[in-house]
């Protein structure tokens, strides 16, 4: 295990760049997983990381020691940093002191949409994106298509909110959603407060794709028009709309309910 | 309409304190509503604010001018600030330049729980709290009980995420939830991954109260034991858990579905 003590060390400088710059993460095709839970999920569902980084204090933690041992057994490069150097890399307050550096998967968009999926158009908030990925994975949905304007799915914030969902999903980014919808072989559903059919009346017993849009502006008009069905989540109170991640959870789990019946 | 140009002005100093200090907001029993949407919802569902604050630039905006006219017609004190002074008060980037100062309502906890409600134990994240309030209001739930450890419901962040839900709900804060559950005359449901009954099988056709807990640790064990029923949100994928606001939305709208059937 290598110990880095100088902040001028080239590997440390590279880690700092990955930790602080979204552009650097996209360019390098790498990102950081922060904390024991994400690291465990990654080992369980994907495999070994490219690099394992721990703080000096974290070496005393039994869970970290066990993860470190797994990495070393798999010949993963492991690095120990003095606590102040480590904390520059982590966005998690009172975190345990463990980071995995991983290669972000590059998935090729399938030629046709044939299984249940989520299509996200211009979704902005990392917390909402993470929550939607988590709900999708829990609902057994396996594919997520993100438009170019959607938040970067592999940012530390989205990874944290996703709680490991990323490793159960195929996530396609920078996707032309109109083309995906045009080539869909399954119904593509969009929620709309103007729809006459309730999501609870829609037939969700087969695979469907769910379209969700921007937090403020909703779905782009062209995509709304391309959707094969519009459904409304019925309200009993005079609220105009739901948070997009809440709406997505309701839709995905209505699909779960109908599938399990 | 009063124009304040000095940052040493006592009213401006008070506004700055309200904008930046949660403690000051709690002490004063006042908070800030930021933006046209919250202001409109407040006028529609509650009434006139204590004070209306606008930036110089916002005076040119037609929606702001209309809200300002309503305030002035109701003899509400209105204040114009130079843009740089205004921006110190607002957390909204590229906001329109309108703030309402309002008195936070003080609700007295009813002696018994008799209508559908949400009980929040130690919920931390303002975005989650706002999303839950929004889902509850949309589902026709009218009461929300927050434990002392739950995020302050009237903070600007929670208000923004709530999108006006606050004005459709009775929100009780600093509540002893164990006492509320003990005096409940309706079923109190808690979600648990160990439950054998699915939320989709539970009878939600009458009023029920929903218990949700801390984002990481879940519901306190004593509250979980006090709940009259435990229900599970069935998962089709190997995700451990859902975001708490997503779980709440699924529960509230399963209740809507069963009520509407």
Interface residues (C-beta under 8 A of the other chain):
Chain A: X45 X125 X127 X130 X131 X134 X135 X137 X138 X139 X140 X141 X142 X161 X163 X164 X165 X168 X198 X200 X233 X234 X235 X236 X237 X238 X239 X240 X241 X242 X243 X245 X246 X247 X248 X249 X250 X253 X254 X256 X257 X259 X260
Chain B: X45 X125 X127 X130 X131 X134 X135 X137 X138 X139 X140 X141 X142 X161 X163 X164 X165 X168 X198 X200 X233 X234 X235 X236 X237 X238 X239 X240 X241 X242 X243 X245 X246 X247 X248 X249 X250 X253 X254 X256 X257 X259 X260
